[in-house]
Amino acid sequence: MDTRALYRHMSHYHLWRQDLSQRLHRFEHWINNHGLVSDEVRQCLGQARQLLGDNSFTLVCVGEFSRGKTELINALLMDERGQRTLPSTPGRTTMCPTEIYCDPERPNCLRLLPIETRRSKAGLERFKRIPQNWITLPLDPTDPEAMRATLSEVSASRWVSEEEARHLGFDVTVQSERNGRGEIAVPCWRHALISLDHPLLRRGLRIVDTPGLNALGNEPELTLKVLPRAQAIVFLLSADAGVTASDMALWREHLQTLSHERGTAVLTLLNKVDSLWDDLHSPEQVAANVESLRQLTARQLELSPEQVLPLSAKQALIGRAKKDPTRIAQSGFERLERALAETVERSRQQLAGQRLVTDSQTMIENVYYSLKGRLADARQELLLVQSSSKDDSEELLTRRREIIRQKHRQFHKQALSLRTSQMLIDKQRPALMEVISPQRLTREIEQTRQRLDQSWTTMGLSRGMASLFEWLDHQMGHLEREVDRTNRVLDSIYQRPENTEDQAQRGGSYRLTLVEERRKLRQLNQRADQFRAALDSVLSLKGPLIQRFIGTLVQEARELWQSLYQTIDHWLKQALVPLFQHNQYQRQLLQHHMLRLSRLRQEQRGQAEQVQSLKDNVDQMSAALDELDPLCQELRQPTPPPDGDGSVVYLERARSAQRATQTV
């Protein structure tokens, strides 16, 4: 049995992004042939296509050790041979964060980043762009044993001294596994990337396995970037252990905020419910016991019972391997599959509502209706010329010139209003950009470093670190006030009488909110508080401690500030683009009319020549409109729901069938 619903929705999500990106590409091709748009519009289209080009749907699995994350991933990625994708044996557990995806350029391989790279200030994102730092091992899907042996590397660990563990950034107070020499077990690898050729992964599914609370604490990028960027998070609990203290810490420190404030889809799974199955109890008693535990879990996490899904990943895996529908139904896997499918659809809807996507589609409609109006004017002009007598030609030209002069005055009035509006927006720029100036942040970071270097007590180090985040919080509050002031200016501009009703209604979509950035800063501040709370008597290692603080939390703050700077800059540049686009189109239309009238006047063409010239113009615009019309028709059509039987297409099976057909 295949994961039909999930595969169907992933395919729909994948094809929808491709189709929309291709429509924008066709529109770019159209404007290259016909002009009519500004550089700002072209930039907006390019950014929208870049956004749509990231075709991945990231599912992050979060849970403490031995919660069944690996078996859940194996159940999701069960191959046609009924084999586990990832090794899962008693006593072995994933030691480093692991990403599973499909890279067409580098299929079927395991890439490992050595743990020693934690000594560097560079983050994971930067190391992903440096291939030479990774160790690459090939994977052979046709040899399950060899593949399992290679993938077992993600569970590798080694023994190091406490001092070495501290240098690598581990909190030795929570590293419980020690040997007789007092050495501590640490992962061999900092991060693992597994590229597999699997139907779900080919459709853009990316699975991230995070090995427990300690891993999230040791790699700030996981909590500051990976979790917030995920489209869905699966939080695994164990029915045989209940909600433990570490489970609750995971929920409160990392997941609850994302769920409540950011709206991230967090699916809470009560795994290993098969431990409650008892042949001495009736099926009704077993179901009542599972329901009672689900209700208790929901109360502990302050969730509704519907948000907690009972599951047996192990039984789902066995059921899928043996193609046993009864066992799969008992495992609760189908409910998880439906929940994930709904999350994929919600992610598509959220992407469809993003400003870059909606603006790019609105641009197509604006150009379409403007061209339609221009064509109607040209046809009316043609009728006037055709119905007039030869003696009326001079009077007709005079009348047409007067109409164009009136439109020209109206255009200049709108252009003047736009220039005034742009000046108002430009006046807001210095106050906004000064608040988030990278130079100011660099000076503050340098002052923080000096305070830390001069501190010789734990309290002094803690205060020095806290001062930076207090400054960041103060600056964010100042920025929010400036953004609110600019939003009010923007509202007044779009509500001006010279703008159309549609433009006035769309003005609200250009308001900027910093809710997401405020959330990121708050989460970063919480991480800094945890970092400071973990300070102990480590004065002999003050240098490495300061370096880790600067290289992790401070670097994240710097990247957040840089992202804010780019967001504000882009917002100020794009806020009035629809108004300028409309004005530019009107200018081009007027120039076209004036040029044509000037030629008619200078060349003293007869009525027949004028009619032919107007017919040629109408034909050109009709052809351009006919070329653009299919794009508009596609945009107006609602997105069809996923259809088909959802059968997963395995490449090996397809190739075997193709070879058999060719043989026949």
C-alpha positions as CSV (number, residue, x, y, z in Angstrom):
1,M,0.0,0.0,0.0
2,D,1.4,3.4,-1.0
3,T,1.0,6.8,0.8
4,R,-1.6,7.8,-1.8
5,A,-3.0,11.0,-0.2
6,L,0.4,12.4,0.7
7,Y,1.9,11.6,-2.7
8,R,-1.1,13.0,-4.5
9,H,-0.9,16.3,-2.6
10,M,2.8,16.5,-2.9
11,S,2.5,16.0,-6.7
12,H,-0.2,18.7,-6.8
13,Y,1.9,21.1,-4.8
14,H,4.9,20.4,-7.1
15,L,3.0,20.9,-10.3
16,W,1.2,24.0,-9.1
17,R,4.5,25.7,-8.3
18,Q,5.9,24.7,-11.7
19,D,2.8,25.9,-13.6
20,L,2.7,29.2,-11.8
21,S,6.4,29.8,-12.4
22,Q,5.9,28.9,-16.1
23,R,3.1,31.5,-16.4
24,L,5.3,34.2,-15.0
25,H,8.0,33.1,-17.4
26,R,5.5,33.4,-20.3
27,F,4.5,36.9,-19.1
28,E,8.2,37.9,-19.0
29,H,8.5,36.7,-22.6
30,W,5.4,38.7,-23.5
31,I,6.7,41.9,-22.0
32,N,10.1,41.4,-23.7
33,N,8.2,41.4,-27.0
34,H,5.7,44.2,-26.2
35,G,7.4,46.3,-23.4
36,L,4.9,48.1,-21.1
37,V,6.5,47.5,-17.7
38,S,9.2,49.1,-15.6
39,D,12.4,47.6,-14.2
40,E,10.8,47.4,-10.7
41,V,8.1,45.2,-12.2
42,R,10.6,43.0,-13.8
43,Q,12.4,42.7,-10.5
44,C,9.2,41.7,-8.7
45,L,8.5,39.0,-11.3
46,G,12.1,37.7,-10.9
47,Q,11.7,37.5,-7.2
48,A,8.4,35.7,-7.4
49,R,9.8,33.1,-9.8
50,Q,12.8,32.6,-7.4
51,L,10.3,32.1,-4.5
52,L,8.4,29.5,-6.5
53,G,11.6,27.8,-7.6
54,D,12.2,26.5,-4.1
55,N,10.1,23.4,-4.6
56,S,10.7,21.7,-1.2
57,F,8.2,20.9,1.5
58,T,10.2,20.5,4.8
59,L,8.9,18.1,7.4
60,V,10.9,18.2,10.7
61,C,10.8,15.3,13.1
62,V,11.4,16.4,16.7
63,G,11.5,14.2,19.8
64,E,13.8,12.8,22.4
65,F,15.9,9.7,21.9
66,S,14.0,6.4,21.4
67,R,10.7,8.0,20.5
68,G,10.5,6.2,17.1
69,K,11.4,9.0,14.7
70,T,13.5,6.7,12.6
71,E,10.8,4.1,12.3
72,L,8.3,6.8,11.3
73,I,10.6,8.1,8.6
74,N,11.0,4.5,7.4
75,A,7.2,4.0,7.3
76,L,6.9,7.2,5.2
77,L,9.7,6.2,2.8
78,M,9.0,2.5,2.6
79,D,10.3,1.3,-0.8
80,E,8.9,-1.2,-3.2
81,R,11.1,-4.0,-1.8
82,G,9.6,-3.6,1.7
83,Q,13.0,-2.6,3.2
84,R,13.8,0.0,5.8
85,T,15.4,3.1,4.3
86,L,17.3,4.1,7.5
87,P,18.9,1.6,9.9
88,S,17.0,1.0,13.1
89,T,18.3,-1.5,15.6
90,P,18.1,-1.6,19.4
91,G,20.8,0.5,21.1
92,R,21.5,2.6,18.0
93,T,20.1,6.1,17.5
94,T,20.6,9.0,15.2
95,M,23.4,11.1,16.8
96,C,23.5,14.1,14.4
97,P,20.8,16.2,12.6
98,T,20.0,14.5,9.3
99,E,18.3,15.8,6.2
100,I,16.7,13.4,3.7
101,Y,15.8,14.7,0.3
102,C,16.3,14.1,-3.4
103,D,19.1,16.0,-5.2
104,P,18.8,15.2,-9.0
105,E,22.4,16.3,-9.5
106,R,23.7,14.1,-6.7
107,P,21.3,11.2,-6.2
108,N,21.8,8.3,-3.8
109,C,24.6,9.5,-1.6
110,L,25.4,10.3,2.1
111,R,27.2,13.5,2.9
112,L,28.7,14.0,6.3
113,L,30.0,17.2,8.0
114,P,32.8,16.4,10.6
115,I,32.1,17.5,14.1
116,E,35.4,19.4,14.1
117,T,33.8,22.1,12.0
118,R,32.1,23.4,15.1
119,R,35.4,25.0,16.1
120,S,34.8,27.4,13.1
121,K,32.6,30.5,13.4
122,A,30.8,29.5,10.1
123,G,27.3,28.2,10.4
124,L,25.7,25.2,8.8
125,E,24.2,27.2,5.9
126,R,27.7,28.4,5.0
127,F,29.2,24.9,5.2
128,K,26.5,23.6,2.8
129,R,28.0,25.9,0.2
130,I,31.5,24.5,0.7
131,P,31.5,20.9,-0.7
132,Q,35.1,20.2,0.2
133,N,34.3,20.2,3.9
134,W,32.0,17.2,3.5
135,I,32.7,13.5,3.3
136,T,30.6,11.9,0.5
137,L,29.7,8.2,0.5
138,P,27.8,6.5,-2.3
139,L,24.5,4.6,-1.6
140,D,23.4,1.6,-3.7
141,P,19.6,1.1,-3.4
142,T,20.0,-2.3,-5.0
143,D,22.1,-3.6,-2.1
144,P,20.1,-3.0,1.1
145,E,22.8,-4.4,3.4
146,A,25.5,-2.2,2.0
147,M,23.2,0.8,2.1
148,R,22.2,0.1,5.7
149,A,25.9,-0.2,6.7
150,T,26.7,3.1,5.0
151,L,23.8,5.0,6.6
152,S,24.7,3.7,10.0
153,E,27.4,6.3,10.0
154,V,24.9,8.9,11.1
155,S,24.8,7.0,14.5
156,A,28.6,7.1,14.9
157,S,30.1,8.6,18.0
158,R,33.6,8.9,19.6
159,W,35.1,9.6,23.0
160,V,36.7,13.0,23.8
161,S,37.9,14.7,27.0
162,E,35.7,17.2,28.8
163,E,38.0,20.0,27.6
164,E,37.7,18.9,24.0
165,A,33.9,18.6,24.3
166,R,33.7,22.2,25.6
167,H,35.9,23.4,22.7
168,L,33.4,21.7,20.4
169,G,30.6,23.6,22.0
170,F,29.0,20.8,24.0
171,D,27.5,21.3,27.4
172,V,29.4,18.7,29.5
173,T,26.8,18.9,32.3
174,V,24.2,17.2,30.1
175,Q,26.4,14.8,28.2
176,S,25.6,11.8,30.3
177,E,27.4,9.0,28.4
178,R,31.0,8.6,29.8
179,N,33.6,5.8,29.8
180,G,35.9,4.6,32.6
181,R,38.5,7.3,31.7
182,G,35.9,10.1,32.3
183,E,35.7,10.8,28.5
184,I,32.4,12.0,27.0
185,A,30.7,10.5,23.9
186,V,30.1,13.1,21.2
187,P,28.8,12.6,17.6
188,C,31.4,12.0,14.9
189,W,29.4,14.2,12.6
190,R,27.8,17.6,12.9
191,H,25.3,17.2,10.1
192,A,24.2,14.5,7.6
193,L,22.6,14.9,4.2
194,I,21.0,11.9,2.6
195,S,20.0,12.2,-1.1
196,L,17.7,9.4,-2.2
197,D,15.7,8.7,-5.4
198,H,12.3,8.2,-3.9
199,P,8.9,9.2,-5.3
200,L,7.9,11.5,-2.4
201,L,11.3,13.0,-2.2
202,R,11.3,13.7,-5.9
203,R,8.1,15.6,-5.4
204,G,9.9,18.0,-3.1
205,L,9.4,16.4,0.4
206,R,12.4,17.1,2.6
207,I,12.6,15.3,6.0
208,V,14.8,16.6,8.8
209,D,15.5,14.3,11.8
210,T,16.6,16.1,14.9
211,P,18.1,13.8,17.6
212,G,16.7,15.2,20.9
213,L,16.7,18.3,23.0
214,N,20.5,18.3,23.3
215,A,21.0,18.5,19.5
216,L,18.6,21.5,19.3
217,G,20.6,23.2,22.1
218,N,24.0,22.5,20.6
219,E,23.1,23.7,17.1
220,P,21.3,27.1,17.3
221,E,20.7,27.1,13.6
222,L,18.2,24.2,14.0
223,T,16.0,26.3,16.3
224,L,16.6,29.7,14.7
225,K,16.3,28.7,11.0
226,V,15.4,25.0,10.4
227,L,12.3,24.8,12.6
228,P,10.8,28.3,11.7
229,R,11.3,27.5,8.0
230,A,9.6,24.1,8.2
231,Q,6.2,23.7,6.6
232,A,5.3,21.0,9.2
233,I,6.8,19.7,12.4
234,V,6.1,16.2,13.8
235,F,6.5,16.1,17.6
236,L,6.9,12.5,18.7
237,L,6.0,11.3,22.2
238,S,6.1,7.7,23.5
239,A,3.0,6.0,24.9
240,D,5.1,3.8,27.1
241,A,6.9,6.8,28.7
242,G,4.2,9.5,28.7
243,V,5.1,13.2,28.6
244,T,8.6,13.3,30.3
245,A,10.3,16.4,31.6
246,S,12.6,16.6,28.5
247,D,9.5,16.2,26.2
248,M,7.9,19.1,28.0
249,A,11.1,21.2,27.7
250,L,11.1,20.5,23.9
251,W,7.5,21.5,23.6
252,R,7.8,24.7,25.7
253,E,11.2,25.9,24.5
254,H,10.9,25.2,20.8
255,L,7.5,24.1,19.5
256,Q,4.7,25.8,21.4
257,T,5.8,29.3,20.3
258,L,6.1,28.3,16.7
259,S,2.6,26.7,16.8
260,H,0.8,29.6,18.6
261,E,2.6,32.7,17.3
262,R,3.8,31.7,13.8
263,G,1.1,29.2,12.9
264,T,3.5,26.4,12.0
265,A,1.7,23.1,11.6
266,V,2.8,21.0,14.6
267,L,1.5,17.5,14.6
268,T,1.8,15.8,18.0
269,L,2.1,12.0,17.7
270,L,1.6,9.7,20.6
271,N,3.8,6.9,19.2
272,K,4.2,3.3,20.3
273,V,0.5,2.8,21.2
274,D,1.0,-0.8,20.3
275,S,2.7,-1.1,23.8
276,L,-0.9,-0.7,25.1
277,W,-2.3,-3.5,23.0
278,D,-3.1,-6.4,25.3
279,D,-4.6,-9.7,24.1
280,L,-6.1,-10.2,27.6
281,H,-8.2,-7.0,27.1
282,S,-11.1,-6.6,24.7
283,P,-10.6,-4.2,21.7
284,E,-12.9,-1.8,23.4
285,Q,-10.8,-1.7,26.6
286,V,-7.6,-1.2,24.5
287,A,-9.2,1.7,22.6
288,A,-10.4,3.2,25.9
289,N,-6.8,3.0,27.3
290,V,-5.4,4.7,24.2
291,E,-8.1,7.4,24.3
292,S,-7.4,8.0,28.0
293,L,-3.7,8.5,27.4
294,R,-4.4,10.8,24.4
295,Q,-6.7,13.0,26.6
296,L,-4.0,13.1,29.3
297,T,-1.3,14.1,26.8
298,A,-3.6,16.8,25.3
299,R,-4.2,18.3,28.8
300,Q,-0.5,18.3,29.6
301,L,0.4,20.1,26.4
302,E,-2.6,22.4,26.6
303,L,-4.0,21.1,23.3
304,S,-7.3,19.8,22.1
305,P,-7.5,16.0,22.0
306,E,-7.9,16.2,18.2
307,Q,-4.4,17.6,17.9
308,V,-2.9,14.5,19.4
309,L,-2.7,11.5,17.0
310,P,-2.2,8.0,18.4
311,L,0.3,6.1,16.2
312,S,2.4,3.0,16.0
313,A,5.1,3.7,13.6
314,K,6.5,0.2,14.0
315,Q,3.2,-1.5,13.1
316,A,2.7,1.0,10.2
317,L,6.1,0.0,8.9
318,I,5.4,-3.7,9.2
319,G,1.9,-3.3,7.6
320,R,3.4,-1.4,4.7
321,A,6.2,-3.9,4.2
322,K,3.7,-6.8,4.2
323,K,1.0,-4.9,2.4
324,D,-1.4,-5.6,5.3
325,P,-4.3,-3.0,5.3
326,T,-5.7,-4.2,8.6
327,R,-2.4,-3.6,10.4
328,I,-2.0,-0.2,8.8
329,A,-5.4,0.8,9.8
330,Q,-4.7,-0.3,13.4
331,S,-1.5,1.7,13.5
332,G,-3.1,5.1,12.9
333,F,-0.8,5.8,10.0
334,E,-3.6,6.8,7.6
335,R,-4.7,9.6,10.0
336,L,-1.2,10.9,10.0
337,E,-1.0,10.7,6.2
338,R,-4.2,12.7,5.9
339,A,-3.0,15.3,8.3
340,L,0.3,15.7,6.4
341,A,-1.7,15.9,3.1
342,E,-3.8,18.7,4.6
343,T,-0.7,20.5,5.7
344,V,0.8,20.3,2.2
345,E,-2.4,21.9,0.8
346,R,-2.4,24.6,3.5
347,S,1.3,25.4,2.6
348,R,0.2,25.8,-1.0
349,Q,-2.5,28.2,0.0
350,Q,-0.1,30.2,2.1
351,L,2.4,30.5,-0.7
352,A,-0.3,31.5,-3.1
353,G,-1.2,34.4,-0.7
354,Q,2.3,35.8,-0.4
355,R,2.7,39.3,-1.6
356,L,5.3,38.5,-4.3
357,V,3.0,35.9,-5.8
358,T,-0.2,37.9,-5.7
359,D,1.5,41.1,-6.9
360,S,3.0,39.2,-9.9
361,Q,-0.4,37.8,-10.9
362,T,-2.1,41.2,-10.4
363,M,0.5,42.8,-12.8
364,I,-0.7,40.4,-15.5
365,E,-4.3,41.4,-15.0
366,N,-3.5,45.1,-14.9
367,V,-1.6,45.0,-18.2
368,Y,-4.4,42.9,-19.7
369,Y,-7.2,45.3,-18.8
370,S,-5.1,48.3,-19.7
371,L,-4.4,46.9,-23.1
372,K,-8.0,46.0,-23.5
373,G,-9.0,49.6,-22.8
374,R,-6.4,50.8,-25.2
375,L,-7.7,48.5,-27.9
376,A,-11.2,49.7,-27.4
377,D,-10.1,53.3,-27.8
378,A,-8.2,52.4,-31.0
379,R,-11.3,50.7,-32.5
380,Q,-13.5,53.7,-31.6
381,E,-10.9,55.9,-33.3
382,L,-11.0,53.7,-36.4
383,L,-14.8,53.9,-36.6
384,L,-14.6,57.7,-36.4
385,V,-12.1,57.9,-39.2
386,Q,-14.1,55.4,-41.3
387,S,-17.4,57.3,-40.9
388,S,-16.0,60.8,-41.5
389,S,-15.8,62.4,-44.9
390,K,-12.7,63.6,-46.6
391,D,-13.5,67.2,-45.7
392,D,-13.8,66.3,-42.0
393,S,-10.3,64.8,-41.7
394,E,-8.7,68.0,-40.5
395,E,-11.4,68.6,-37.9
396,L,-11.2,65.0,-36.8
397,L,-7.4,65.3,-36.2
398,T,-8.0,68.5,-34.3
399,R,-10.6,66.8,-32.1
400,R,-8.4,63.8,-31.5
401,R,-5.5,66.0,-30.5
402,E,-7.7,67.8,-28.0
403,I,-8.8,64.5,-26.4
404,I,-5.1,63.5,-26.1
405,R,-4.2,66.8,-24.6
406,Q,-6.9,66.3,-21.9
407,K,-5.5,62.8,-21.2
408,H,-2.0,64.2,-21.2
409,R,-3.0,66.8,-18.5
410,Q,-4.6,64.1,-16.4
411,F,-1.5,61.9,-16.8
412,H,0.8,64.8,-15.7
413,K,-1.4,65.4,-12.7
414,Q,-1.1,61.7,-11.7
415,A,2.6,61.8,-12.3
416,L,3.1,64.8,-10.2
417,S,1.0,63.2,-7.4
418,L,3.2,60.1,-7.7
419,R,6.4,62.1,-7.4
420,T,5.0,63.8,-4.3
421,S,4.1,60.4,-2.9
422,Q,7.5,59.0,-3.6
423,M,9.1,62.0,-1.8
424,L,6.9,61.2,1.2
425,I,8.1,57.6,1.2
426,D,11.7,58.7,0.6
427,K,11.5,61.0,3.7
428,Q,10.7,57.9,5.8
429,R,13.7,56.0,4.5
430,P,16.5,57.6,6.6
431,A,14.7,57.1,9.9
432,L,13.9,53.4,9.0
433,M,17.4,52.5,7.6
434,E,19.3,54.2,10.4
435,V,17.6,52.1,13.1
436,I,18.8,48.8,11.5
437,S,22.1,50.1,10.1
438,P,24.6,47.2,9.8
439,Q,27.3,49.7,10.8
440,R,25.5,50.5,14.1
441,L,25.1,46.8,14.8
442,T,28.8,46.2,14.1
443,R,29.8,48.9,16.6
444,E,27.5,47.5,19.2
445,I,28.9,44.0,18.7
446,E,32.5,45.3,19.0
447,Q,31.6,47.1,22.2
448,T,30.0,43.8,23.5
449,R,33.1,41.9,22.7
450,Q,35.2,44.5,24.6
451,R,32.9,44.2,27.6
452,L,33.2,40.4,27.6
453,D,37.0,40.5,27.2
454,Q,37.2,42.8,30.3
455,S,34.9,40.6,32.4
456,W,36.5,38.2,34.9
457,T,33.4,36.9,36.6
458,T,30.5,34.8,35.4
459,M,28.1,37.6,36.3
460,G,30.1,40.1,34.2
461,L,30.0,37.8,31.2
462,S,26.3,37.3,31.6
463,R,25.6,41.0,31.8
464,G,27.8,41.7,28.8
465,M,25.9,39.2,26.7
466,A,22.5,40.5,27.9
467,S,23.4,44.1,27.0
468,L,23.6,43.3,23.3
469,F,20.1,41.8,23.2
470,E,18.7,44.6,25.3
471,W,20.0,47.0,22.6
472,L,18.5,44.8,19.8
473,D,15.1,44.7,21.5
474,H,15.2,48.5,22.0
475,Q,16.1,49.0,18.3
476,M,13.3,46.6,17.2
477,G,10.7,48.6,19.2
478,H,12.0,51.8,17.5
479,L,11.8,50.2,14.1
480,E,8.2,49.0,14.7
481,R,7.2,52.6,15.5
482,E,8.8,53.9,12.3
483,V,7.2,51.2,10.2
484,D,3.8,52.0,11.6
485,R,4.3,55.7,10.7
486,T,5.3,54.7,7.2
487,N,2.3,52.4,6.9
488,R,0.0,55.4,7.7
489,V,1.7,57.4,5.0
490,L,1.2,54.6,2.5
491,D,-2.5,54.3,3.4
492,S,-3.0,58.0,2.6
493,I,-1.3,57.7,-0.7
494,Y,-3.4,54.8,-2.0
495,Q,-6.6,56.5,-0.8
496,R,-6.0,59.6,-3.0
497,P,-8.9,60.4,-5.3
498,E,-6.7,60.2,-8.5
499,N,-6.2,56.4,-7.8
500,T,-8.7,53.9,-8.9
501,E,-11.0,52.1,-6.5
502,D,-9.1,48.8,-7.1
503,Q,-5.8,50.5,-6.4
504,A,-7.1,51.9,-3.2
505,Q,-8.4,48.5,-2.0
506,R,-5.0,46.9,-2.9
507,G,-3.1,49.5,-1.0
508,G,-3.5,47.6,2.3
509,S,-1.6,44.7,0.9
510,Y,1.5,46.8,0.9
511,R,1.5,47.5,4.6
512,L,4.5,46.0,6.4
513,T,4.3,44.1,9.7
514,L,7.3,42.8,11.7
515,V,5.6,40.1,13.6
516,E,7.8,37.4,12.2
517,E,11.0,39.4,12.8
518,R,9.9,40.2,16.3
519,R,9.3,36.5,16.9
520,K,12.7,35.6,15.7
521,L,14.4,38.2,17.9
522,R,12.4,36.9,20.9
523,Q,13.4,33.4,20.2
524,L,17.0,34.5,19.8
525,N,16.8,36.3,23.1
526,Q,15.5,33.1,24.7
527,R,18.5,31.2,23.3
528,A,20.8,33.9,24.7
529,D,19.2,33.5,28.1
530,Q,19.7,29.8,28.0
531,F,23.3,30.3,27.0
532,R,23.9,32.7,29.9
533,A,22.1,30.5,32.3
534,A,24.5,27.6,31.4
535,L,27.6,29.6,32.3
536,D,29.6,28.0,35.1
537,S,33.1,28.3,36.3
538,V,34.8,28.2,32.9
539,L,37.1,31.2,33.3
540,S,40.0,29.2,31.9
541,L,38.0,28.7,28.7
542,K,36.7,32.3,28.5
543,G,38.1,32.8,25.0
544,P,36.4,29.8,23.4
545,L,33.2,30.7,25.2
546,I,33.2,34.2,23.9
547,Q,34.1,32.9,20.4
548,R,31.1,30.5,20.5
549,F,28.8,33.3,21.6
550,I,30.0,35.6,18.9
551,G,30.0,32.8,16.3
552,T,26.5,31.5,17.0
553,L,24.0,33.8,18.7
554,V,25.7,37.1,17.6
555,Q,26.1,35.8,14.1
556,E,22.3,34.9,14.0
557,A,21.5,38.4,15.3
558,R,23.7,39.9,12.5
559,E,21.9,37.8,9.9
560,L,18.5,38.8,11.3
561,W,19.5,42.4,11.1
562,Q,20.8,42.0,7.5
563,S,17.5,40.3,6.5
564,L,15.5,43.2,8.2
565,Y,17.6,45.7,6.3
566,Q,16.9,44.0,3.0
567,T,13.2,43.6,3.9
568,I,12.8,47.3,4.6
569,D,14.7,48.4,1.5
570,H,12.7,46.1,-0.7
571,W,9.4,47.3,0.9
572,L,10.2,51.0,0.3
573,K,11.2,50.3,-3.3
574,Q,8.1,48.2,-4.1
575,A,5.4,49.9,-2.1
576,L,4.3,52.2,-5.0
577,V,5.2,50.0,-7.9
578,P,1.5,49.3,-8.9
579,L,0.8,53.0,-9.1
580,F,4.0,53.7,-11.1
581,Q,3.2,50.8,-13.4
582,H,-0.2,52.2,-14.2
583,N,1.2,55.6,-14.7
584,Q,3.9,54.4,-17.0
585,Y,1.5,52.5,-19.1
586,Q,-0.7,55.6,-19.5
587,R,2.5,57.5,-20.5
588,Q,3.3,55.0,-23.2
589,L,-0.2,55.0,-24.4
590,L,-0.2,58.8,-24.8
591,Q,3.2,58.8,-26.5
592,H,1.9,56.2,-28.9
593,H,-1.2,58.3,-29.8
594,M,0.8,61.6,-30.1
595,L,3.4,60.0,-32.3
596,R,0.8,58.6,-34.6
597,L,-1.1,61.9,-34.8
598,S,2.1,63.7,-35.5
599,R,2.9,61.4,-38.4
600,L,-0.6,61.8,-39.8
601,R,-0.3,65.5,-39.7
602,Q,3.2,65.7,-41.2
603,E,2.6,63.2,-43.9
604,Q,-0.9,64.6,-44.8
605,R,-2.2,61.1,-45.4
606,G,-5.5,60.6,-46.9
607,Q,-8.4,58.9,-45.3
608,A,-7.6,55.5,-46.7
609,E,-4.0,55.7,-45.4
610,Q,-5.3,56.8,-42.0
611,V,-7.7,53.9,-41.9
612,Q,-5.0,51.4,-42.9
613,S,-2.7,52.8,-40.2
614,L,-5.3,52.5,-37.6
615,K,-6.2,48.9,-38.7
616,D,-2.6,47.9,-38.4
617,N,-2.4,49.3,-34.9
618,V,-5.6,47.5,-33.9
619,D,-4.3,44.3,-35.4
620,Q,-1.1,44.6,-33.4
621,M,-2.9,45.2,-30.2
622,S,-5.4,42.4,-30.9
623,A,-2.5,40.0,-31.4
624,A,-0.8,41.1,-28.2
625,L,-4.1,40.8,-26.3
626,D,-4.8,37.3,-27.8
627,E,-1.4,36.2,-26.7
628,L,-2.0,37.5,-23.1
629,D,-5.6,36.3,-22.8
630,P,-4.8,32.6,-22.0
631,L,-2.6,33.7,-19.1
632,C,-5.4,35.7,-17.6
633,Q,-7.9,32.9,-18.1
634,E,-5.6,30.5,-16.3
635,L,-5.2,32.9,-13.4
636,R,-8.9,33.2,-13.0
637,Q,-9.5,29.5,-12.9
638,P,-9.6,28.0,-9.3
639,T,-6.8,25.6,-8.6
640,P,-8.2,22.1,-9.1
641,P,-7.9,19.7,-6.1
642,P,-5.5,16.8,-6.3
643,D,-6.9,14.0,-8.4
644,G,-6.0,10.6,-9.7
645,D,-5.5,7.4,-7.7
646,G,-2.3,8.8,-6.1
647,S,-0.3,5.7,-7.0
648,V,3.4,6.2,-6.2
649,V,5.6,5.8,-9.3
650,Y,8.8,3.9,-8.4
651,L,11.5,4.4,-11.0
652,E,12.8,0.9,-10.8
653,R,9.4,-0.6,-11.3
654,A,8.7,1.8,-14.3
655,R,12.1,1.0,-15.9
656,S,11.4,-2.8,-15.5
657,A,8.0,-2.4,-17.1
658,Q,9.5,-0.4,-19.9
659,R,12.2,-3.0,-20.5
660,A,9.6,-5.8,-20.5
661,T,7.5,-3.9,-23.1
662,Q,10.5,-3.3,-25.3
663,T,11.4,-7.0,-25.1
664,V,7.9,-8.0,-26.2
